[in-house]
Amino acid sequence: MAFTVADYTVFVLLLVLSSAIGLFYALSGGRQRTVQEFLLANRSMSFLPVALSLLATFQSAVAILGVPAEIYRFGTEYWFLGCCYFLGLLIPAHVFIPVFYRLHLTSTYEYLELRFNKAVRVCGTVTFIFQMVIYMGVVLYAPALALNAVTQFDLWGAVLTMGLVCTLYTTLGGLKAVIWTDVFQTLVMFAGQLAVIVVGTVKVGSMGRVWQLAADQGKISGIDLNPDPFERHTFWTLSVGGVFMMLSLYGVNQAQVQRYLSSRTEQEAVLSCYAVFPCQQVVLCLSCLTGLVMFAYYQEHPLTAAQSQASSDQLVLYFVMDVLKDLPGLPGLFVACLFSGSLSTISSAFNSLATVTMEDLIHPYFPGLRESRATLLSKLLALSYGLLCLGMAYLSSMMGPMLQAAISIFGMVGGPLLGLFCLGMFFPCANPTGAIAGLAAGLAMAFWIGIGSLVSNLRAAPSALPLSNITDFPQASSLSTAIATTLLTSTPAPKRLSGLQKFYNLSYMWYSAHNSTTVILVGLLVSLLTGPTKGATVNPRTIYPVLPRLLCCLPQRYRERLSCGVVCSAEDGGCEEPAPHAPEKTSNGMLNGPIVGLAHAEEGEGFVRTEGTHTYILQETSL
């Protein structure tokens, strides 16, 4: 089906308005002249745009295609993923956000240096960059490829358009432009999905008819309480394993944490996390309803020969073109919806990569960098990563069947990074050696399972899949549910497997939990063998005392023991919170005032421990 003038008009409007937002913030306000404004929007954002930006990063083009395809093929069981959203957002709101926000970070990985040392920080940063660089090319190329296969929309025209528009507004407008374009693009995504659902439902008859047709064919799933972790989707796999996936995304990922840190206050950051919850449920419902309507439509309008041979992600686009072909402008709206998903996700990647490169790999080694040069360098980094994204998209086109491997490699990193932050935040005895060893073990375990699963599936199904099918192999937890859903149309694991074959068929929803647990266990073991960190030397602001807070009814002396020597307040067993004027970083990444966290009495140290007590005095710095 060819696009009409109305379709192209709607699509071009999306690109023009996205670029205009970037130009507006480049020419107004502070004009992105400082690093704080460019990377953190001057910490001036309210909770609602931050929440919608968090949602847009979560909902990429691959998810828009992947979730309906999953529902179409396997039924509504995936809908139970919504059960994990509550804990997956409640824990970041009350555990990770307070710790990160009160430390006044710019890069999430600064935390690792405050808690461990610079080597751990660099390891975390390099791992994240590796993860995101692979991800960018895949999420840019894959939707354009599917779109090209169905609509003959020019493949490289689509790739270049998305890449260049993203690079333009991210480089010019900074994080503020990224957040507000995310808000606009989220509304476009909602509109595109609603249009498909409404028109498709009308053509089937009614939503009741849609539900009845799906129920008659066994597509309405009940609650499967099977605890077997090797079952691809069960209630426990989706609701419990999904919590770890959400934590790796909303708890410690730089792209999301950076939005929390751009909030005006800690309360606004927490509210943004709460506001995402209902929005995510709406997005999940829209995607699942799209899949049900698509299934019902093709029950009454059989697939053509070409459509029956299409991969599942292409089938979603065929459905969209079938139901919207008589309504000029609406196919263009859905394509704009698809591109909005990619634009929001990729722009977040550009900005977060520029941030961690600047804060973790450049500022520490060039502390005297002038503000104007630091800002210019930040913009050049965003531009460079934008161009690198286009290069990665080209490499993705050359990978053939290895495209699935690239997606898997991206997903494998989320769990180990979650485990690294949990190791530091919840276990005061963990030392830098244990942290690095745990991260290495977690990555090794993730690659072992992920690549083993890929090879196992290739051997089981030697016939190569079409290049356009990006959704047919298992993988790990991800930066985005988009990436998690790239495997949603994979064939269920074969039954009665044993040995390594069974191990390789661990449900992908458990990958994050499995890999993060590996990091924690290996990290603790190595820390105990090499000499655990003494609680008195740990900066209490980098620790979240889980056990003292969960067991707050215990006497104070027992809670102190559970704190492993880290000095906590007597009221609730939690570590002391910073004074209102805690040390803030300047734009060049250095602290105004002393570095907090060393238990010495010399001048310039952040904490002083008085003899015979458990009291730390926070040295305040006049800003």
VEXDREN-2710 file (C-alpha; in Angstrom, 1 decimal):
% VEXDREN-2710
k/r/px/py/pz
1/MET/0.0/0.0/0.0
2/ALA/1.4/3.4/-0.9
3/PHE/1.2/6.4/1.4
4/THR/-1.1/9.2/0.5
5/VAL/-0.4/13.0/0.7
6/ALA/-2.3/13.0/4.0
7/ASP/-0.2/10.2/5.4
8/TYR/3.1/11.9/4.5
9/THR/1.8/15.2/6.0
10/VAL/1.1/13.6/9.4
11/PHE/4.4/11.9/9.4
12/VAL/6.4/15.0/8.4
13/LEU/4.5/17.0/11.1
14/LEU/5.9/14.6/13.7
15/LEU/9.4/15.2/12.5
16/VAL/9.1/19.0/12.2
17/LEU/7.5/19.4/15.6
18/SER/10.1/17.2/17.3
19/SER/12.9/19.3/15.7
20/ALA/11.1/22.5/16.6
21/ILE/11.1/21.6/20.3
22/GLY/14.9/21.1/20.2
23/LEU/15.4/24.4/18.4
24/PHE/13.1/26.2/20.9
25/TYR/15.2/25.1/23.9
26/ALA/18.4/25.8/22.0
27/LEU/17.3/29.4/21.6
28/SER/15.4/30.1/24.8
29/GLY/16.1/30.2/28.5
30/GLY/19.7/29.5/29.3
31/ARG/20.3/28.3/25.7
32/GLN/22.0/25.1/26.9
33/ARG/25.2/27.1/27.9
34/THR/26.0/25.0/31.0
35/VAL/26.6/21.3/31.5
36/GLN/23.9/21.2/34.2
37/GLU/21.3/22.7/31.8
38/PHE/22.3/20.5/28.9
39/LEU/22.5/17.2/30.8
40/LEU/20.1/17.7/33.7
41/ALA/17.7/20.5/32.5
42/ASN/19.0/22.6/35.5
43/ARG/17.2/20.2/37.8
44/SER/14.0/22.1/37.1
45/MET/11.5/19.6/35.7
46/SER/8.1/18.8/37.3
47/PHE/6.9/15.3/37.8
48/LEU/4.4/14.9/34.9
49/PRO/6.7/15.5/31.9
50/VAL/9.4/13.4/33.7
51/ALA/6.8/10.6/34.1
52/LEU/5.8/10.7/30.4
53/SER/9.4/10.8/29.4
54/LEU/10.1/7.7/31.5
55/LEU/7.2/6.0/29.8
56/ALA/8.3/7.0/26.3
57/THR/11.8/5.6/26.9
58/PHE/10.1/2.4/28.1
59/GLN/7.8/2.1/25.1
60/SER/9.8/1.8/21.9
61/ALA/8.9/0.9/18.4
62/VAL/9.8/-2.7/18.9
63/ALA/7.4/-2.9/21.8
64/ILE/4.6/-1.4/19.7
65/LEU/5.2/-4.2/17.2
66/GLY/6.2/-7.0/19.6
67/VAL/3.4/-7.0/22.2
68/PRO/0.5/-7.2/19.8
69/ALA/2.4/-10.0/18.0
70/GLU/2.8/-11.9/21.3
71/ILE/-0.9/-11.6/22.1
72/TYR/-1.8/-12.7/18.5
73/ARG/0.2/-15.8/18.7
74/PHE/0.1/-16.9/22.3
75/GLY/-2.9/-15.3/23.9
76/THR/-3.2/-12.8/26.8
77/GLU/-0.9/-14.4/29.3
78/TYR/1.7/-11.6/28.7
79/TRP/-0.9/-9.2/30.2
80/PHE/0.1/-10.4/33.6
81/LEU/3.3/-8.5/33.3
82/GLY/1.3/-5.6/34.6
83/CYS/1.4/-7.3/38.0
84/CYS/5.1/-6.5/38.3
85/TYR/4.8/-2.8/37.6
86/PHE/3.7/-1.9/41.2
87/LEU/6.8/-3.3/43.0
88/GLY/9.0/-2.5/40.0
89/LEU/8.2/1.2/40.5
90/LEU/7.6/1.3/44.3
91/ILE/11.1/0.0/45.1
92/PRO/12.9/2.5/42.9
93/ALA/10.7/5.3/44.3
94/HIS/11.6/4.6/47.9
95/VAL/15.0/2.9/47.6
96/PHE/17.1/4.0/44.6
97/ILE/15.7/7.5/44.0
98/PRO/16.3/8.9/47.5
99/VAL/19.9/7.5/47.5
100/PHE/20.8/8.9/44.1
101/TYR/19.0/12.2/44.5
102/ARG/20.5/13.1/47.8
103/LEU/24.0/12.4/46.5
104/HIS/23.4/15.1/43.8
105/LEU/24.7/12.8/41.1
106/THR/24.8/13.5/37.4
107/SER/25.9/10.1/36.3
108/THR/24.5/7.0/38.0
109/TYR/27.9/5.5/38.0
110/GLU/29.3/8.3/40.2
111/TYR/27.6/6.3/43.0
112/LEU/29.9/3.4/42.4
113/GLU/33.0/5.6/43.0
114/LEU/31.4/7.0/46.2
115/ARG/30.6/3.5/47.4
116/PHE/33.6/1.6/46.1
117/ASN/36.3/3.3/44.1
118/LYS/37.1/4.8/40.6
119/ALA/37.9/1.4/39.1
120/VAL/34.4/0.1/39.8
121/ARG/32.9/3.3/38.4
122/VAL/34.8/2.9/35.2
123/CYS/33.8/-0.7/34.8
124/GLY/30.1/0.1/35.3
125/THR/30.4/3.0/32.8
126/VAL/32.1/1.0/30.1
127/THR/29.6/-1.8/30.5
128/PHE/26.7/0.6/30.1
129/ILE/28.2/2.2/27.0
130/PHE/28.7/-1.2/25.4
131/GLN/25.1/-2.0/26.2
132/MET/23.7/1.2/24.7
133/VAL/25.8/1.4/21.6
134/ILE/24.6/-2.1/20.5
135/TYR/21.0/-1.2/21.4
136/MET/20.9/2.0/19.4
137/GLY/21.6/0.5/16.0
138/VAL/19.1/-2.3/16.6
139/VAL/16.2/-0.2/17.7
140/LEU/16.8/2.2/14.9
141/TYR/17.1/-0.3/12.1
142/ALA/14.6/-3.1/13.1
143/PRO/11.4/-1.0/12.9
144/ALA/12.5/0.6/9.7
145/LEU/13.2/-2.8/8.2
146/ALA/9.7/-4.1/9.1
147/LEU/8.1/-0.9/7.8
148/ASN/10.0/-1.2/4.5
149/ALA/8.9/-4.8/4.1
150/VAL/5.2/-4.0/4.4
151/THR/4.8/-0.5/3.1
152/GLN/7.8/-0.1/0.7
153/PHE/8.7/3.0/2.8
154/ASP/12.3/3.6/1.9
155/LEU/14.5/1.7/4.4
156/TRP/17.5/3.9/4.6
157/GLY/15.4/7.0/4.2
158/ALA/13.6/6.0/7.3
159/VAL/16.8/5.1/9.2
160/LEU/18.5/8.4/8.3
161/THR/15.4/10.4/9.0
162/MET/15.1/9.0/12.5
163/GLY/18.8/9.2/13.3
164/LEU/19.3/12.7/12.1
165/VAL/16.2/14.2/13.6
166/CYS/17.1/12.6/17.0
167/THR/20.6/13.8/16.8
168/LEU/19.4/17.3/15.9
169/TYR/17.1/18.0/18.8
170/THR/19.2/16.1/21.3
171/THR/22.3/18.0/20.5
172/LEU/20.6/21.4/20.3
173/GLY/18.1/21.2/23.1
174/GLY/19.7/18.9/25.7
175/LEU/17.7/16.9/28.2
176/LYS/14.9/19.4/28.4
177/ALA/14.2/19.0/24.7
178/VAL/14.5/15.3/25.0
179/ILE/11.9/15.2/27.8
180/TRP/9.4/17.5/26.1
181/THR/9.7/15.7/22.8
182/ASP/9.1/12.5/24.7
183/VAL/5.9/14.0/26.0
184/PHE/4.7/14.9/22.5
185/GLN/5.8/11.6/21.1
186/THR/4.0/9.7/23.9
187/LEU/0.7/11.4/22.9
188/VAL/1.3/10.5/19.3
189/MET/1.9/6.8/20.3
190/PHE/-1.4/6.8/22.3
191/ALA/-3.2/8.3/19.3
192/GLY/-1.8/5.9/16.8
193/GLN/-2.6/2.8/18.9
194/LEU/-6.1/4.1/19.7
195/ALA/-6.9/4.7/16.1
196/VAL/-6.0/1.1/15.2
197/ILE/-8.0/-0.4/18.1
198/VAL/-11.1/1.7/17.4
199/VAL/-11.2/1.2/13.6
200/GLY/-10.3/-2.5/13.9
201/THR/-13.0/-3.0/16.5
202/VAL/-15.6/-1.3/14.3
203/LYS/-14.6/-3.6/11.4
204/VAL/-14.9/-6.7/13.5
205/GLY/-18.2/-5.6/15.0
206/SER/-17.7/-4.7/18.7
207/MET/-15.2/-5.3/21.5
208/GLY/-17.5/-8.0/22.8
209/ARG/-17.2/-9.8/19.4
210/VAL/-13.4/-9.4/19.6
211/TRP/-13.3/-10.9/23.0
212/GLN/-15.7/-13.8/22.0
213/LEU/-13.6/-14.7/19.0
214/ALA/-10.4/-14.7/21.0
215/ALA/-12.0/-16.8/23.8
216/ASP/-13.4/-19.4/21.3
217/GLN/-9.9/-20.0/20.0
218/GLY/-8.3/-20.2/23.5
219/LYS/-6.5/-16.9/23.3
220/ILE/-7.8/-15.6/26.7
221/SER/-5.4/-17.0/29.2
222/GLY/-6.0/-18.0/32.8
223/ILE/-3.6/-17.7/35.6
224/ASP/-0.8/-20.3/35.3
225/LEU/0.7/-20.8/38.7
226/ASN/3.4/-23.2/37.5
227/PRO/6.6/-22.3/39.4
228/ASP/8.9/-23.9/36.8
229/PRO/11.4/-21.2/35.8
230/PHE/12.0/-23.0/32.5
231/GLU/8.4/-22.2/31.4
232/ARG/8.5/-19.2/29.1
233/HIS/5.5/-17.3/30.6
234/THR/3.7/-18.1/33.8
235/PHE/2.2/-15.9/36.4
236/TRP/5.3/-16.1/38.6
237/THR/7.7/-15.6/35.6
238/LEU/5.9/-12.4/34.6
239/SER/5.0/-11.0/38.0
240/VAL/8.2/-11.9/39.9
241/GLY/10.8/-12.1/37.2
242/GLY/9.3/-9.0/35.7
243/VAL/10.1/-7.1/38.9
244/PHE/13.8/-7.6/38.4
245/MET/13.5/-6.5/34.8
246/MET/11.7/-3.3/35.9
247/LEU/14.3/-2.7/38.6
248/SER/17.1/-2.9/36.0
249/LEU/15.2/-0.4/33.9
250/TYR/13.7/2.0/36.4
251/GLY/16.1/1.6/39.3
252/VAL/19.6/1.9/38.0
253/ASN/19.6/2.6/34.3
254/GLN/21.2/6.0/33.4
255/ALA/18.6/6.9/30.9
256/GLN/15.8/6.7/33.5
257/VAL/17.8/7.8/36.6
258/GLN/18.9/11.0/34.7
259/ARG/15.2/12.0/34.4
260/TYR/14.7/11.5/38.2
261/LEU/17.8/13.7/38.8
262/SER/16.4/16.5/36.5
263/SER/13.4/16.9/38.9
264/ARG/13.0/20.0/40.9
265/THR/12.9/18.1/44.2
266/GLU/13.2/14.6/45.5
267/GLN/9.4/14.5/46.0
268/GLU/8.8/15.4/42.4
269/ALA/11.2/12.6/41.4
270/VAL/9.2/10.1/43.5
271/LEU/5.9/11.4/42.2
272/SER/7.1/10.9/38.6
273/CYS/7.8/7.2/39.4
274/TYR/4.3/6.9/40.8
275/ALA/2.7/8.6/37.9
276/VAL/4.3/6.2/35.5
277/PHE/2.4/3.3/37.0
278/PRO/-1.1/4.1/35.6
279/CYS/0.4/5.2/32.3
280/GLN/2.2/1.9/32.0
281/GLN/-1.0/0.0/32.6
282/VAL/-2.8/2.0/29.9
283/VAL/0.1/1.3/27.5
284/LEU/0.1/-2.4/28.2
285/CYS/-3.7/-2.6/27.8
286/LEU/-3.5/-0.7/24.4
287/SER/-0.8/-3.1/23.1
288/CYS/-2.7/-6.2/24.3
289/LEU/-6.0/-5.0/22.9
290/THR/-4.3/-4.3/19.5
291/GLY/-3.2/-7.9/19.5
292/LEU/-6.7/-9.2/20.3
293/VAL/-8.3/-7.0/17.7
294/MET/-5.8/-8.2/15.1
295/PHE/-6.5/-11.8/16.0
296/ALA/-10.3/-11.3/15.7
297/TYR/-10.0/-9.4/12.5
298/TYR/-8.0/-12.1/10.8
299/GLN/-10.5/-14.7/12.0
300/GLU/-13.1/-13.0/9.8
301/HIS/-10.8/-11.8/7.1
302/PRO/-8.3/-14.6/6.3
303/LEU/-4.7/-13.8/5.7
304/THR/-3.4/-13.5/2.1
305/ALA/-0.7/-15.8/0.9
306/ALA/1.9/-13.1/1.4
307/GLN/0.7/-12.2/4.9
308/SER/0.7/-15.8/6.0
309/GLN/4.5/-16.0/5.2
310/ALA/5.3/-12.8/7.0
311/SER/7.1/-12.6/10.3
312/SER/5.0/-11.7/13.3
313/ASP/6.3/-8.1/13.6
314/GLN/5.5/-7.5/9.9
315/LEU/2.0/-9.0/10.5
316/VAL/1.1/-6.1/12.9
317/LEU/1.9/-3.6/10.1
318/TYR/-0.1/-5.6/7.6
319/PHE/-3.0/-5.4/10.0
320/VAL/-2.6/-1.7/10.4
321/MET/-2.6/-1.1/6.6
322/ASP/-5.6/-3.4/6.1
323/VAL/-7.8/-1.7/8.6
324/LEU/-6.7/1.9/8.0
325/LYS/-6.3/1.8/4.2
326/ASP/-9.6/3.6/3.5
327/LEU/-8.9/6.4/6.0
328/PRO/-6.3/8.8/4.6
329/GLY/-4.0/10.1/7.3
330/LEU/-4.4/7.3/9.8
331/PRO/-1.7/5.0/8.3
332/GLY/0.6/8.0/8.5
333/LEU/-0.5/8.5/12.2
334/PHE/0.5/4.9/13.0
335/VAL/3.8/5.2/11.2
336/ALA/4.3/8.4/13.2
337/CYS/3.4/6.4/16.3
338/LEU/6.0/3.8/15.4
339/PHE/8.7/6.4/14.7
340/SER/7.8/8.2/17.9
341/GLY/8.7/5.1/19.8
342/SER/12.1/4.9/18.2
343/LEU/12.8/8.7/18.5
344/SER/12.0/8.8/22.2
345/THR/14.1/5.7/23.0
346/ILE/17.1/6.7/20.8
347/SER/17.2/10.3/22.0
348/SER/17.3/9.0/25.6
349/ALA/20.2/6.8/24.6
350/PHE/22.1/9.7/23.1
351/ASN/21.7/11.9/26.1
352/SER/22.6/9.3/28.7
353/LEU/25.6/8.2/26.7
354/ALA/26.9/11.8/26.5
355/THR/26.3/12.2/30.2
356/VAL/28.2/9.1/31.4
357/THR/31.1/9.7/28.9
358/MET/31.4/13.3/30.1
359/GLU/31.0/12.7/33.8
360/ASP/32.8/9.4/34.2
361/LEU/35.5/9.3/31.5
362/ILE/36.4/13.0/30.9
363/HIS/35.7/15.2/33.9
364/PRO/37.7/13.0/36.4
365/TYR/40.8/13.3/34.3
366/PHE/40.3/17.0/33.2
367/PRO/38.9/18.7/36.3
368/GLY/40.0/22.1/35.2
369/LEU/37.8/22.1/32.0
370/ARG/36.1/25.4/31.5
371/GLU/32.3/25.5/31.6
372/SER/31.9/26.7/28.0
373/ARG/34.3/24.0/26.7
374/ALA/32.6/21.3/28.9
375/THR/29.2/22.2/27.5
376/LEU/30.5/22.3/23.9
377/LEU/32.1/18.9/24.5
378/SER/28.9/17.5/25.9
379/LYS/27.0/18.6/22.7
380/LEU/29.7/17.1/20.5
381/LEU/29.4/13.8/22.4
382/ALA/25.7/13.7/21.8
383/LEU/26.3/14.5/18.1
384/SER/29.0/11.8/17.9
385/TYR/26.8/9.1/19.5
386/GLY/24.0/10.1/17.0
387/LEU/26.3/9.5/14.1
388/LEU/27.6/6.2/15.7
389/CYS/23.9/5.1/15.9
390/LEU/23.6/5.4/12.2
391/GLY/26.8/3.3/11.8
392/MET/25.4/0.7/14.2
393/ALA/22.2/0.6/12.1
394/TYR/24.3/-0.2/9.0
395/LEU/26.1/-3.0/10.9
396/SER/22.8/-4.4/12.0
397/SER/21.8/-4.6/8.4
398/MET/24.9/-6.7/7.7
399/MET/24.4/-9.1/10.6
400/GLY/21.7/-11.3/9.1
401/PRO/20.8/-13.9/11.7
402/MET/23.3/-12.3/14.1
403/LEU/20.9/-9.4/14.5
404/GLN/19.1/-11.5/17.2
405/ALA/22.4/-12.0/18.9
406/ALA/23.0/-8.3/19.0
407/ILE/19.7/-7.7/20.7
408/SER/20.5/-10.5/23.2
409/ILE/23.9/-9.0/24.0
410/PHE/22.2/-5.7/24.9
411/GLY/19.7/-7.4/27.2
412/MET/22.3/-9.4/29.0
413/VAL/23.9/-6.3/30.6
414/GLY/20.8/-5.1/32.5
415/GLY/20.8/-7.8/35.2
416/PRO/24.5/-7.6/36.2
417/LEU/24.4/-3.8/36.5
418/LEU/21.4/-4.1/38.8
419/GLY/23.3/-6.7/40.9
420/LEU/26.3/-4.3/41.1
421/PHE/24.2/-1.4/42.5
422/CYS/22.3/-3.7/44.9
423/LEU/25.6/-5.2/46.1
424/GLY/26.8/-1.7/47.0
425/MET/23.6/-0.3/48.4
426/PHE/22.4/-3.3/50.5
427/PHE/25.6/-5.0/51.6
428/PRO/28.0/-2.7/53.5
429/CYS/30.6/-5.4/53.8
430/ALA/31.1/-5.6/50.0
431/ASN/34.5/-4.2/48.8
432/PRO/35.7/-3.0/45.4
433/THR/37.4/-6.3/44.6
434/GLY/34.2/-8.2/45.2
435/ALA/32.2/-5.6/43.2
436/ILE/34.4/-6.1/40.1
437/ALA/34.6/-9.9/40.5
438/GLY/30.8/-10.0/40.9
439/LEU/30.2/-7.9/37.8
440/ALA/32.5/-10.0/35.7
441/ALA/30.8/-13.2/37.0
442/GLY/27.4/-11.8/36.3
443/LEU/28.3/-10.8/32.7
444/ALA/30.0/-14.2/32.1
445/MET/26.8/-16.0/33.3
446/ALA/24.6/-13.7/31.3
447/PHE/26.6/-14.3/28.1
448/TRP/26.8/-18.0/28.7
449/ILE/23.1/-18.5/29.1
450/GLY/22.1/-16.0/26.4
451/ILE/24.5/-17.2/23.7
452/GLY/23.9/-20.8/24.7
453/SER/20.2/-20.3/24.2
454/LEU/20.8/-18.6/20.8
455/VAL/23.0/-21.5/19.6
456/SER/20.7/-24.1/21.0
457/ASN/17.7/-22.6/19.1
458/LEU/19.7/-22.3/15.9
459/ARG/20.6/-26.0/16.1
460/ALA/17.0/-26.9/16.8
461/ALA/15.8/-24.9/13.9
462/PRO/18.6/-24.8/11.3
463/SER/16.5/-23.1/8.6
464/ALA/17.4/-19.5/8.7
465/LEU/14.7/-17.0/9.6
466/PRO/14.0/-14.0/7.4
467/LEU/16.3/-11.1/8.0
468/SER/13.3/-8.9/8.8
469/ASN/12.3/-11.1/11.7
470/ILE/13.9/-9.6/14.7
471/THR/11.7/-11.2/17.3
472/ASP/12.5/-14.9/17.3
473/PHE/15.2/-15.6/19.9
474/PRO/15.3/-15.5/23.7
475/GLN/17.3/-12.9/25.4
476/ALA/17.7/-11.1/28.7
477/SER/16.2/-8.3/30.7
478/SER/16.5/-4.9/29.1
479/LEU/16.7/-1.2/29.2
480/SER/13.2/-1.2/27.8
481/THR/10.3/-3.5/27.5
482/ALA/10.8/-2.9/23.9
483/ILE/13.9/-5.0/24.0
484/ALA/12.2/-7.6/26.2
485/THR/9.4/-7.9/23.7
486/THR/11.7/-8.4/20.8
487/LEU/11.6/-12.1/21.8
488/LEU/7.9/-12.3/22.5
489/THR/7.2/-14.2/19.4
490/SER/9.8/-16.9/20.1
491/THR/8.7/-20.5/19.9
492/PRO/8.1/-21.9/23.4
493/ALA/11.0/-23.9/24.8
494/PRO/10.9/-27.6/23.9
495/LYS/9.7/-30.0/26.6
496/ARG/11.6/-32.7/28.4
497/LEU/15.0/-31.2/28.0
498/SER/17.9/-32.0/30.4
499/GLY/21.4/-30.9/31.3
500/LEU/22.7/-27.7/29.6
501/GLN/19.9/-27.8/27.1
502/LYS/17.4/-27.2/29.9
503/PHE/19.6/-24.6/31.5
504/TYR/19.7/-22.7/28.2
505/ASN/15.9/-22.7/28.2
506/LEU/15.6/-20.7/31.4
507/SER/12.7/-18.2/30.8
508/TYR/14.1/-14.8/29.6
509/MET/12.0/-13.1/32.3
510/TRP/14.3/-14.7/34.9
511/TYR/17.5/-13.6/33.3
512/SER/17.7/-10.3/35.2
513/ALA/17.0/-12.0/38.6
514/HIS/19.5/-14.8/37.9
515/ASN/22.3/-12.5/36.7
516/SER/21.9/-9.9/39.4
517/THR/21.9/-12.7/42.1
518/THR/25.1/-14.1/40.6
519/VAL/26.8/-10.7/41.0
520/ILE/25.6/-10.4/44.6
521/LEU/26.7/-13.9/45.7
522/VAL/30.1/-13.8/43.9
523/GLY/30.7/-10.2/45.1
524/LEU/29.9/-11.1/48.8
525/LEU/32.1/-14.3/48.6
526/VAL/35.1/-12.5/47.2
527/SER/34.6/-9.6/49.6
528/LEU/34.7/-12.0/52.6
529/LEU/37.7/-13.8/51.2
530/THR/39.7/-10.6/50.5
531/GLY/38.7/-8.7/53.7
532/PRO/35.2/-7.1/54.0
533/THR/34.8/-3.4/54.1
534/LYS/34.4/-2.1/57.7
535/GLY/31.1/-0.4/58.3
536/ALA/32.7/2.6/60.0
537/THR/34.5/3.5/56.7
538/VAL/31.4/3.4/54.5
539/ASN/29.6/6.6/53.6
540/PRO/26.2/6.0/55.2
541/ARG/24.6/8.0/52.4
542/THR/25.5/5.3/49.9
543/ILE/23.8/2.6/51.9
544/TYR/20.1/1.6/52.2
545/PRO/19.7/-0.4/55.4
546/VAL/17.2/-3.0/54.3
547/LEU/17.2/-5.3/57.4
548/PRO/17.1/-2.5/60.0
549/ARG/14.1/-0.9/58.3
550/LEU/12.3/-4.1/57.7
551/LEU/12.9/-5.2/61.3
552/CYS/12.2/-1.8/62.8
553/CYS/10.4/-3.3/65.8
554/LEU/13.7/-4.8/67.1
555/PRO/15.6/-3.1/69.9
556/GLN/18.1/-0.5/68.8
557/ARG/21.2/-2.6/69.7
558/TYR/20.0/-5.4/67.4
559/ARG/19.3/-2.9/64.5
560/GLU/22.8/-1.5/64.9
561/ARG/24.2/-5.0/64.5
562/LEU/22.1/-5.5/61.4
563/SER/23.6/-2.3/60.0
564/CYS/27.1/-4.0/59.9
565/GLY/28.7/-1.1/61.6
566/VAL/27.3/1.6/59.4
567/VAL/26.1/4.4/61.5
568/CYS/22.4/4.8/61.4
569/SER/19.8/7.1/63.1
570/ALA/18.3/5.9/66.3
571/GLU/14.8/6.8/65.3
572/ASP/14.1/4.3/62.4
573/GLY/17.2/2.4/61.8
574/GLY/17.9/4.2/58.6
575/CYS/21.1/5.8/57.7
576/GLU/21.2/9.5/58.4
577/GLU/19.9/11.7/55.7
578/PRO/22.0/14.6/54.4
579/ALA/21.6/18.1/55.7
580/PRO/19.6/20.4/53.4
581/HIS/22.8/21.9/52.0
582/ALA/24.6/18.8/51.2
583/PRO/27.6/19.2/48.9
584/GLU/26.5/20.0/45.4
585/LYS/28.6/19.4/42.3
586/THR/29.6/22.2/40.0
587/SER/29.1/21.9/36.3
588/ASN/32.6/20.4/35.8
589/GLY/31.7/17.3/37.9
590/MET/33.7/18.3/41.0
591/LEU/32.2/18.9/44.4
592/ASN/31.8/22.3/46.0
593/GLY/33.5/21.5/49.2
594/PRO/34.9/18.2/50.7
595/ILE/34.2/14.8/49.4
596/VAL/31.7/13.1/51.7
597/GLY/32.1/9.7/53.2
598/LEU/35.5/9.2/54.9
599/ALA/35.5/8.6/58.6
600/HIS/38.4/10.8/59.7
601/ALA/38.6/14.0/61.7
602/GLU/41.0/15.9/59.5
603/GLU/40.1/19.2/58.0
604/GLY/38.2/18.7/54.7
605/GLU/36.7/15.3/55.4
606/GLY/33.0/15.0/55.1
607/PHE/32.3/13.0/58.3
608/VAL/33.6/13.0/61.8
609/ARG/33.0/10.2/64.2
610/THR/33.1/11.1/67.9
611/GLU/34.5/8.7/70.4
612/GLY/32.1/6.4/72.2
613/THR/29.1/7.3/70.0
614/HIS/27.6/6.4/66.7
615/THR/27.2/9.9/65.5
616/TYR/28.5/11.4/62.2
617/ILE/28.6/15.1/61.7
618/LEU/28.0/16.2/58.2
619/GLN/30.2/19.1/57.2
620/GLU/28.0/21.6/55.4
621/THR/29.3/23.6/52.5
622/SER/28.0/27.1/51.7
623/LEU/26.8/27.2/48.1
END
